[in-house]
């Protein structure tokens, strides 16, 4: 909605303007009125307006004087003049002031409405240009700050770019903080900009990694600066209460010259620790302690006990022990995400090697997904889950003989339900077996892969229907479990040597 202010010394004119136009239908709303220019000027010092509609001949201050004066307060204001005087002098002066139209009373409704539509269109174009310009500057700012925090820009170039962007970087100390929203990144950034508007010594921008919002605090003094930054953080988190969860990591206070990148790196480092402390929403780098030899000595890992539980196939006790170990790791002073990642990798490798030693076979696929997930874990709970899954795979692999009855159940299910969506994943969930292990077990017993077996079985059922049924080929494909006719044709030709249409023609 664009905002309209009306000025006329005849109240019935103002009342008439309210009634003759569907203002909201044009995207406009009347936000104020006055009976002379001086009243209007006083009001417009505090009331923002986009369009001024004013009579030209009024007591105290006329319409032309009002337009000239109000432009000093609101320079982008669009003005429309209403006048009972068809005088060239008034029109000439109004045009010099950049008015949108000079309308004579009594007002021609169609001309008045057309003028309002034209002004609204101009305002739309101006807004789009301003938004585009602001967006371009925002992108440039993000790039400049990104390069500066990574020491990828020459100090003199950065100084020039900062001055161009209106960033006053003249404090001796700097502190970087990173806000990481889980969702609604654009809305969070916009709310943050509005909430922190007017905060001195703060540069707010979006990191080019697309994950974090960077708050760069420029500080005059160490202790007072830290306290001021904490107040900013509190105000920010209060304003963003509707966007939970949020993760705010605070770097270290460093000297501005050469220290901004270090503070930024420390803030990034602190973000990693939310994996260990998911219940928190603020972590300071200064709280963190690097793991040393003393931490390694305190690790609650006892592989000998794990091995006994594997050999005895005591799944429940092993899972409980893994839960207990990860809880102890989480509470261990000095533990780091990197150390947790290394411990989990070692645990997975030990499971894999132990299974190979017992069964004398190499099964790399069984643990491949776990290794990949450890590389990109997001929480200590996720790591614990990965290791527990590996423990289940290990013991299940030992519990099941090559002639496992589960394969018989799978074959029965395929024969009964071949026309349904069947996969190792769904069957694994149904029979509580990891799909990778189920696939290996199936191949060993049936001597062909799960996919080949089910395709061959479905093709045999399709051949029966092609011989005995009047149904069309795509209908038969659906009946035997193929939802894509093209894939059915490919599999049929692979196993039979000719297309289903050709086969139907032969029989």
Rosetta blueprint (number, residue, H / E / L):
1 X L
2 X E
3 X E
4 X E
5 X E
6 X E
7 X E
8 X L
9 X L
10 X L
11 X H
12 X H
13 X H
14 X H
15 X H
16 X H
17 X H
18 X H
19 X H
20 X H
21 X L
22 X L
23 X L
24 X H
25 X H
26 X H
27 X L
28 X E
29 X E
30 X E
31 X E
32 X E
33 X E
34 X E
35 X L
36 X L
37 X H
38 X H
39 X H
40 X H
41 X H
42 X H
43 X H
44 X H
45 X L
46 X L
47 X L
48 X L
49 X L
50 X L
51 X E
52 X E
53 X E
54 X E
55 X E
56 X L
57 X L
58 X L
59 X L
60 X L
61 X L
62 X L
63 X H
64 X H
65 X H
66 X H
67 X H
68 X H
69 X H
70 X H
71 X L
72 X L
73 X L
74 X L
75 X L
76 X L
77 X L
78 X E
79 X E
80 X E
81 X E
82 X E
83 X E
84 X L
85 X L
86 X L
87 X L
88 X H
89 X H
90 X H
91 X H
92 X H
93 X H
94 X H
95 X H
96 X H
97 X L
98 X L
99 X L
100 X L
101 X E
102 X E
103 X E
104 X E
105 X L
106 X L
107 X L
108 X L
109 X H
110 X H
111 X H
112 X H
113 X H
114 X H
115 X H
116 X H
117 X H
118 X H
119 X H
120 X H
121 X H
122 X H
123 X H
124 X H
125 X H
126 X H
127 X H
128 X H
129 X H
130 X H
131 X H
132 X H
133 X H
134 X H
135 X H
136 X H
137 X H
138 X H
139 X H
140 X H
141 X H
142 X H
143 X H
144 X H
145 X H
146 X H
147 X H
148 X H
149 X H
150 X L
151 X L
152 X L
153 X L
154 X L
155 X H
156 X H
157 X H
158 X H
159 X H
160 X H
161 X H
162 X H
163 X H
164 X H
165 X L
166 X L
167 X L
168 X L
169 X L
170 X L
171 X L
172 X L
173 X E
174 X E
175 X E
176 X E
177 X E
178 X E
179 X E
180 X E
181 X E
182 X L
183 X L
184 X L
185 X H
186 X H
187 X H
188 X H
189 X H
190 X H
191 X H
192 X H
193 X H
194 X H
195 X H
196 X L
197 X L
198 X L
199 X L
200 X L
201 X L
202 X E
203 X E
204 X E
205 X E
206 X E
207 X L
208 X L
209 X L
210 X L
211 X L
212 X L
213 X E
214 X E
215 X E
216 X E
217 X E
218 X E
219 X E
220 X L
221 X L
222 X H
223 X H
224 X H
225 X H
226 X H
227 X H
228 X H
229 X H
230 X H
231 X H
232 X H
233 X H
234 X H
235 X H
236 X H
237 X H
238 X H
239 X H
240 X L
241 X H
242 X H
243 X H
244 X L
245 X L
246 X E
247 X E
248 X E
249 X E
250 X E
251 X E
252 X E
253 X E
254 X E
255 X E
256 X H
257 X H
258 X H
259 X H
260 X H
261 X H
262 X H
263 X H
264 X H
265 X H
266 X H
267 X H
268 X H
269 X H
270 X H
271 X H
272 X H
273 X H
274 X H
275 X H
276 X L
277 X L
278 X L
279 X L
280 X L
281 X L
282 X E
283 X E
284 X E
285 X H
286 X H
287 X H
288 X L
289 X L
290 X L
291 X L
292 X L
293 X H
294 X H
295 X H
296 X H
297 X H
298 X H
299 X L
300 X L
301 X L
302 X L
303 X H
304 X H
305 X H
306 X H
307 X H
308 X H
309 X H
310 X H
311 X H
312 X L
313 X L
314 X L
315 X H
316 X H
317 X H
318 X H
319 X H
320 X H
321 X H
322 X H
323 X H
324 X H
325 X H
326 X H
327 X H
328 X H
329 X H
330 X H
331 X H
332 X L
333 X L
334 X L
335 X L
336 X L
337 X H
338 X H
339 X H
340 X H
341 X H
342 X H
343 X H
344 X H
345 X H
346 X H
347 X H
348 X H
349 X H
350 X H
351 X H
352 X H
353 X H
354 X H
355 X H
356 X H
357 X H
358 X H
359 X H
360 X L
361 X L
362 X L
363 X L
364 X L
365 X H
366 X H
367 X H
368 X H
369 X H
370 X H
371 X H
372 X H
373 X H
374 X H
375 X H
376 X L
377 X L
378 X L
379 X L
380 X H
381 X H
382 X H
383 X H
384 X H
385 X H
386 X H
387 X H
388 X H
389 X H
390 X H
391 X H
392 X H
393 X H
394 X H
395 X H
396 X H
397 X H
398 X H
399 X H
400 X L
401 X L
402 X L
403 X L
404 X L
405 X H
406 X H
407 X H
408 X H
409 X H
410 X H
411 X H
412 X H
413 X H
414 X H
415 X H
416 X H
417 X H
418 X L
419 X L
420 X L
421 X L
422 X L
423 X L
424 X H
425 X H
426 X H
427 X H
428 X H
429 X H
430 X H
431 X H
432 X L
433 X L
434 X L
435 X H
436 X H
437 X H
438 X H
439 X H
440 X H
441 X H
442 X H
443 X H
444 X H
445 X H
446 X H
447 X L
448 X L
449 X L
450 X H
451 X H
452 X H
453 X H
454 X H
455 X H
456 X H
457 X H
458 X H
459 X H
460 X H
461 X H
462 X H
463 X H
464 X H
465 X H
466 X H
467 X H
468 X H
469 X L
470 X L
471 X L
472 X L
473 X H
474 X H
475 X H
476 X H
477 X H
478 X H
479 X H
480 X L
481 X L
482 X L
483 X L
484 X L
485 X H
486 X H
487 X H
488 X H
489 X H
490 X H
491 X H
492 X H
493 X H
494 X H
495 X H
496 X H
497 X L
498 X L
499 X L
500 X H
501 X H
502 X H
503 X H
504 X H
505 X H
506 X H
507 X L
